[in-house]
Amino acid sequence: VVTVPPPNPVTLFVGDTFTDPAVTATDNIDPNPTITPSGTVNTVIVGMYTRTYTAADSVGNMASEDLTVNVVLPPAPALALDPNDIDFGDTVVGETSTAETITVRNDGTADLTVSMINATTAPFTLDASGTCTAVPFTLIPGSDCTVAYTFSPTVTGAANQSINVTSNADSSPDTLSLAGNGIQPGIALDPNDIDFGDTMVGETSTSETVTVRNDGTADLTVSMIEAATAPFTLDASGTCTAVPFTLTPGSDCTVAYTFSPTVTGAADQSINVTSNSDTSPDTLSLAGNGILLDRSFTGPLPSGNTGTLSFDTDDISCEFSEDPMFLSGSAAGEPPPASINLIDGITSFRITDCTPGATVELTMEYGDTLPAGAQYWKEGDPWRRIAASVTATSFTFSITDGGPNDDDGIVNGEIVDPSGAAQVRATPPTPVPANPAWLLALLYLAIIGLAQAGGLSRHARRHR
């Protein structure tokens, strides 16, 4: 009987030395049988090996017994990083991401000692919310702890860092990777200034718009746009909503303004636009110039009444080059036709600085009731009637630069017009021509003669 002492099977670690155990054999015939081992145990290679011990006595009887030898890896720590990378994605410059954690776990069979974790560098930071203690620390098999990191970009663009974790694991140093992308809103004001130019006092300019655009890579939040103050006004035609409003990257909206001067002279205002852009506050500038053009004149008419000549136009620069003149009819370059009677002289004026081809609408106020049938006539050769609307005391008519009622007839930005109110004369009855006395006497004698001749004729017929 062959006896292999326990343990059987035997476990060896790779690199251990195998030694045969004290195998014994008992035999009823031979007190000292021969024991011969067979089979190889390779402690360099993990595996299960069989060692057979065979005993033979002096008469040839044989018996055997097997020993199983398991060659296994020695116990060792194994470091696992779960996950082994963190991507913080897009984070706004100047802000800090939420903390992200990595689990440090010992997946091995021996204690894991972490001796070093490389320090982070900006914009990454080790966060205090992690549970791993300061290095060095030890994890028993199957246990874990966490390290946490944040991302705080100070510039736009991608950032990354590789952090080495040094331990007694065979894989040391292991690496964990951190990555993030710094994004930032960028505000653009296009244009960043508006010059309304010359605007008549008491009138309002056309609306001008400023585009507010997000030229950055993060959402732009506009928290305040300073209010416009007179003579500037925020116009409702803009598309930006009330603050605060947000624009996604690449999107835009508009704010619109008008200029309504109440006095002459220059006016300006700087309006701050506050946002989460790093350039905040940004400034847009408004400017304009209030002007008061000479478009009305009041003076004495030839009759002694007070007259007023004024005009309106869409052209912003038309004005009288000098005071109009109220003249008597005898001052007309061309005498009026006999068919009309000027009511109160003529008006002579020159309007300049117009855009060529501009149209003006003039009103001539006479300050007294106009006679029935009054018309407005333009001096010329010949004089001609101008289409005009009439009230009890005034005429209103239009003249276009270079048009038929512009005296110089040239499209040159100047309108000249001598003209006046007139009444068509009544046509007198045709008079009966007066006959001379001698003709009447001759006619009388002829009538007497005819009468006498007729009487003689009747007398002769009675006496026949």
C-alpha positions in Angstrom: 0.0 0.0 0.0 1.4 3.4 -1.1 0.6 6.3 1.2 1.0 10.0 0.1 0.9 12.2 3.1 -1.6 15.1 3.1 -2.2 17.6 1.8 -3.3 16.2 -1.5 -3.8 18.1 -3.7 -0.9 20.4 -3.0 -1.0 24.1 -4.1 2.2 25.9 -5.1 2.7 29.4 -6.3 4.5 30.1 -9.5 8.2 30.2 -8.7 7.9 28.0 -5.7 10.1 24.8 -5.5 8.3 21.4 -5.6 9.6 18.8 -3.2 8.2 15.2 -3.1 6.5 14.4 0.1 7.5 11.5 2.4 5.7 8.8 0.6 5.6 5.4 2.3 4.8 1.9 1.2 3.9 -1.2 3.3 4.1 -4.8 2.0 3.5 -8.2 3.6 6.4 -9.8 1.8 9.0 -7.1 1.5 9.4 -4.8 4.4 11.3 -2.3 2.2 9.6 -2.0 -1.2 11.1 0.4 -3.8 9.2 3.7 -4.4 9.6 5.3 -7.7 8.1 8.8 -8.5 7.0 9.8 -12.1 5.4 12.8 -13.7 6.7 16.4 -13.9 5.7 19.4 -11.8 6.6 22.7 -13.6 6.3 25.5 -11.0 7.0 28.2 -13.7 3.8 27.6 -15.5 0.4 27.8 -13.9 -1.4 24.5 -14.2 -2.5 21.2 -12.6 0.2 18.5 -12.5 0.1 14.8 -11.4 3.0 13.1 -9.6 2.6 9.3 -9.4 4.4 7.2 -6.8 4.8 3.5 -7.6 6.0 0.9 -5.1 7.5 -2.6 -6.1 8.4 -5.4 -3.7 11.0 -8.1 -4.1 8.7 -10.6 -5.8 7.4 -8.0 -8.4 4.2 -6.9 -6.7 3.4 -3.2 -7.6 1.1 -0.5 -6.2 0.8 3.3 -6.9 -0.7 6.5 -5.6 -1.1 10.0 -7.3 -0.4 13.4 -5.9 -2.1 16.4 -7.5 -0.1 19.6 -7.6 -1.8 22.9 -8.5 0.6 25.6 -9.6 -1.1 29.0 -9.2 -0.2 32.6 -9.3 0.8 34.1 -6.0 -1.6 36.5 -4.3 -1.3 40.0 -5.7 -3.1 43.3 -5.7 -4.8 44.5 -8.8 -5.7 48.2 -9.3 -8.9 49.1 -11.2 -9.9 52.7 -12.1 -13.6 53.0 -12.9 -13.9 54.9 -15.1 -10.3 55.6 -16.1 -11.2 58.8 -17.8 -13.5 61.8 -17.2 -14.7 64.2 -19.9 -16.3 67.2 -18.4 -17.5 68.4 -21.8 -18.4 72.1 -22.3 -17.9 74.3 -19.3 -18.3 78.1 -19.4 -15.0 80.0 -18.9 -15.0 81.3 -15.3 -17.3 78.7 -14.0 -16.6 75.3 -12.3 -18.1 72.0 -13.4 -19.8 69.6 -11.1 -17.4 67.2 -9.4 -16.9 63.9 -11.2 -15.6 60.8 -9.4 -13.3 57.9 -10.2 -13.5 54.7 -8.1 -10.1 53.2 -7.1 -10.8 49.5 -6.5 -8.6 46.6 -5.5 -9.6 43.7 -7.7 -6.6 41.6 -6.6 -6.0 39.0 -3.9 -3.5 41.0 -1.8 -3.6 44.3 -0.2 -3.3 47.2 -2.6 -1.1 50.1 -1.5 -1.4 53.3 -3.5 1.7 55.3 -2.9 1.1 58.3 -5.2 -1.5 60.0 -7.3 -0.1 62.8 -9.4 -1.4 66.3 -8.5 -3.8 68.0 -10.8 -2.9 71.2 -12.7 -5.3 74.0 -13.7 -7.9 74.0 -15.0 -8.4 70.6 -13.2 -8.7 70.4 -9.4 -8.9 67.5 -6.9 -12.2 67.8 -5.1 -12.6 67.2 -1.4 -15.7 65.1 -2.0 -13.6 62.0 -2.8 -13.3 59.3 -0.1 -9.8 58.1 -0.7 -7.5 59.3 2.1 -4.2 61.0 1.5 -1.5 58.8 -0.1 -0.2 56.4 0.8 -3.4 54.4 1.5 -4.2 50.7 1.4 -7.2 48.8 0.1 -7.8 45.2 1.0 -9.0 42.9 -1.7 -12.4 43.9 -3.0 -12.5 47.3 -1.3 -12.5 50.7 -3.0 -12.5 54.5 -2.5 -13.1 57.5 -4.8 -11.2 60.5 -6.0 -13.1 63.4 -7.4 -12.2 66.2 -9.8 -13.6 69.5 -11.1 -12.9 71.5 -14.2 -12.6 75.3 -14.1 -11.5 76.7 -17.5 -10.1 80.2 -17.7 -9.8 80.2 -21.5 -11.8 78.8 -24.3 -10.8 75.5 -26.0 -9.9 72.0 -25.0 -7.9 71.0 -22.0 -6.7 67.6 -20.8 -4.4 66.0 -18.2 -3.1 62.5 -17.6 -2.7 61.5 -13.9 -0.5 58.6 -12.9 -1.5 56.4 -10.0 1.4 54.5 -8.5 0.8 51.4 -6.4 2.1 47.9 -5.6 0.0 46.5 -8.5 1.8 44.9 -11.4 0.1 47.4 -13.7 1.6 50.4 -11.9 1.7 53.2 -12.8 -1.9 53.2 -14.0 -3.3 56.3 -15.7 -6.5 58.2 -15.5 -7.3 61.0 -18.0 -9.1 64.3 -17.5 -10.6 66.3 -20.3 -12.8 69.3 -20.8 -13.7 72.2 -23.1 -13.8 75.8 -22.1 -16.6 77.7 -23.8 -17.6 81.4 -23.6 -20.3 83.6 -24.9 -19.2 86.5 -27.0 -21.4 89.5 -27.6 -21.2 91.5 -30.8 -23.1 94.8 -31.4 -23.5 95.5 -35.1 -23.2 98.4 -35.5 -22.1 99.6 -32.1 -23.0 103.1 -32.9 -25.9 104.9 -34.6 -25.7 108.4 -36.0 -29.1 109.7 -36.9 -27.6 112.8 -38.5 -29.7 115.9 -39.0 -33.3 115.6 -37.8 -35.9 118.4 -37.7 -36.8 119.6 -34.3 -40.3 118.3 -33.4 -39.9 115.4 -35.8 -38.9 111.8 -35.3 -36.2 110.0 -37.3 -36.7 106.7 -39.0 -35.9 103.7 -36.7 -32.4 102.4 -36.8 -31.4 98.9 -35.5 -28.5 97.4 -33.7 -28.0 93.6 -34.0 -27.1 91.9 -30.8 -25.3 88.6 -31.8 -23.7 85.8 -29.8 -20.3 85.2 -31.5 -19.2 82.9 -28.7 -19.4 79.2 -28.0 -21.7 79.3 -24.9 -25.2 80.8 -24.3 -25.1 84.5 -24.0 -27.4 86.0 -21.4 -28.1 89.7 -21.6 -29.2 90.8 -18.2 -29.5 94.6 -18.8 -29.7 97.2 -21.6 -29.6 100.7 -20.2 -32.8 102.7 -21.0 -32.6 105.3 -23.7 -33.3 108.9 -22.6 -34.8 111.7 -24.5 -34.3 112.7 -27.3 -33.6 109.0 -28.0 -36.2 106.3 -27.7 -36.2 102.5 -27.7 -38.4 101.5 -30.7 -40.9 98.6 -30.6 -39.6 97.3 -34.0 -36.7 95.5 -32.4 -36.8 91.7 -32.0 -34.9 91.3 -28.7 -37.3 90.4 -25.9 -37.3 92.1 -22.5 -34.1 91.5 -20.4 -33.0 89.1 -19.3 -32.9 87.2 -22.6 -30.6 84.4 -23.8 -29.0 83.9 -27.2 -27.6 80.5 -28.2 -24.2 80.5 -30.0 -24.6 82.1 -33.5 -28.1 83.5 -32.9 -29.0 87.2 -32.7 -31.8 89.7 -32.2 -32.2 93.5 -32.7 -32.8 96.6 -30.7 -34.1 99.7 -32.5 -34.0 103.3 -31.6 -35.4 106.6 -32.9 -34.3 110.3 -32.4 -36.8 113.0 -31.7 -35.0 116.3 -31.0 -36.9 119.1 -29.2 -34.0 121.6 -29.5 -31.4 122.3 -32.1 -27.9 121.0 -31.7 -26.0 117.7 -31.1 -27.2 115.0 -28.8 -25.6 111.7 -27.8 -26.0 108.8 -25.3 -23.9 105.8 -24.4 -26.0 102.7 -23.6 -24.3 99.9 -21.6 -25.2 96.3 -22.4 -24.6 94.0 -19.5 -24.2 90.2 -20.2 -22.2 87.1 -19.1 -19.6 87.9 -21.8 -16.1 88.6 -20.6 -16.3 92.0 -22.4 -19.3 93.1 -20.4 -20.5 95.8 -20.1 -20.4 96.6 -23.8 -21.4 100.0 -25.1 -23.5 101.2 -28.0 -23.5 104.9 -28.9 -26.4 107.0 -30.1 -25.9 110.4 -31.7 -28.0 112.9 -33.7 -28.3 116.6 -34.5 -31.5 118.6 -34.0 -32.0 121.2 -36.8 -34.6 123.8 -37.4 -34.8 124.5 -41.1 -36.3 127.7 -42.5 -39.6 126.4 -43.9 -42.0 129.2 -42.9 -42.1 132.9 -43.5 -44.6 135.5 -42.2 -44.7 139.1 -43.5 -46.9 141.9 -44.7 -48.8 141.5 -48.0 -49.3 144.3 -50.4 -52.8 144.8 -49.0 -51.4 145.3 -45.5 -52.7 142.0 -44.3 -50.2 139.5 -42.8 -49.4 136.5 -45.0 -47.6 133.2 -44.2 -45.8 131.0 -46.7 -44.8 127.6 -45.4 -44.0 124.1 -46.8 -43.7 120.5 -45.8 -41.6 117.8 -47.5 -40.1 114.3 -46.9 -36.8 115.7 -47.8 -34.8 116.4 -44.6 -32.7 119.3 -45.9 -35.0 121.5 -48.1 -35.4 125.1 -46.8 -35.9 128.6 -48.0 -32.6 130.0 -49.2 -33.8 133.5 -48.0 -37.0 135.1 -46.8 -39.8 134.9 -49.5 -41.0 138.2 -50.9 -44.7 139.3 -51.0 -44.7 141.7 -54.0 -47.3 143.8 -55.8 -48.6 142.6 -59.1 -46.7 145.3 -60.9 -43.4 143.6 -59.8 -44.1 140.5 -61.8 -41.6 139.8 -64.5 -44.5 139.0 -66.8 -47.6 141.1 -66.4 -50.7 139.1 -65.6 -53.3 138.6 -68.4 -56.2 140.9 -68.5 -58.5 138.0 -67.7 -57.4 137.7 -64.1 -57.2 140.1 -61.2 -54.4 139.4 -58.6 -56.0 139.3 -55.2 -53.0 140.4 -53.1 -49.9 140.6 -55.2 -47.5 137.7 -55.9 -45.2 135.6 -53.8 -41.6 135.0 -54.9 -39.4 132.3 -53.2 -36.5 130.0 -53.7 -36.2 126.6 -51.9 -32.7 125.1 -51.9 -30.6 122.2 -50.5 -33.2 119.6 -51.6 -32.4 116.2 -53.0 -32.8 116.6 -56.7 -36.3 115.8 -57.8 -37.7 116.4 -54.3 -41.4 117.5 -54.0 -42.6 120.2 -51.5 -46.2 121.0 -50.5 -46.6 124.7 -50.0 -49.4 126.6 -48.2 -50.0 130.3 -48.8 -52.1 131.8 -46.0 -53.6 135.2 -46.8 -55.0 136.0 -43.4 -58.3 137.2 -44.9 -61.2 135.6 -46.6 -60.6 134.9 -50.2 -63.2 135.9 -52.8 -65.4 133.3 -54.3 -63.9 131.5 -57.2 -60.3 132.4 -56.2 -57.6 130.5 -58.0 -53.9 130.2 -57.8 -51.8 131.3 -60.7 -48.1 130.9 -61.6 -46.3 133.8 -63.2 -44.9 133.1 -66.6 -45.2 133.5 -70.3 -48.0 132.7 -70.4 -49.4 132.8 -66.9 -51.1 129.5 -66.0 -53.3 128.2 -63.3 -51.8 125.8 -60.7 -53.9 123.0 -59.3 -54.4 123.8 -55.6 -56.7 123.1 -52.7 -58.3 126.1 -51.3 -59.7 127.0 -47.9 -61.4 130.3 -46.8 -58.1 132.0 -46.4 -55.4 129.8 -48.0 -54.1 127.8 -50.9 -52.1 124.5 -50.8 -50.2 123.2 -53.8 -47.3 121.0 -54.7 -44.2 121.7 -56.7 -41.6 119.1 -57.8 -38.0 120.1 -58.5 -37.6 120.3 -62.2 -41.3 119.9 -62.7 -43.7 122.1 -64.7 -44.3 124.5 -61.9 -40.6 124.9 -61.0 -39.6 128.1 -62.6 -36.0 127.1 -63.5 -37.3 123.8 -64.9 -34.1 122.0 -63.9 -33.7 119.0 -61.6 -31.1 120.7 -59.4 -32.3 120.6 -55.8 -33.8 124.1 -56.1 -37.4 125.1 -56.5 -38.3 128.6 -57.7 -41.9 129.8 -58.0 -43.3 133.4 -58.4 -47.1 133.0 -58.1 -50.2 134.4 -56.5 -53.9 134.2 -55.9 -56.2 135.6 -58.6 -59.8 136.0 -59.5 -61.0 135.7 -63.0 -62.5 138.9 -64.3 -66.2 138.9 -65.2 -66.8 139.3 -69.0 -68.5 142.7 -69.6 -71.7 142.9 -71.9 -71.1 144.0 -75.6 -72.1 147.8 -75.8 -74.5 149.1 -78.4 -72.6 151.4 -80.8 -73.5 155.1 -80.5 -74.8 156.6 -83.8 -73.7 160.2 -84.8 -76.3 163.0 -84.8 -76.1 163.6 -88.5 -77.0 160.0 -89.2 -80.0 160.2 -87.0 -81.2 163.4 -88.7 -80.7 161.8 -92.1 -82.7 158.8 -91.0 -85.4 161.1 -89.7 -85.7 162.9 -93.1 -85.8 159.6 -94.9 -88.7 158.4 -92.8 -90.6 161.7 -93.4 -90.0 161.4 -97.1 -91.3 157.9 -97.2 -94.4 158.9 -95.3 -95.1 161.8 -97.7 -94.6 159.6 -100.7 -97.1 157.1 -99.5 -99.7 159.8 -98.9 -99.5 161.2 -102.4 -99.9 157.7 -103.8 -103.1 157.2 -101.9 -104.5 160.6 -103.0 -103.9 159.8 -106.7 -105.7 156.5 -106.5 -108.8 158.3 -104.9 -109.0 160.8 -107.8 -108.8 158.5 -110.7 
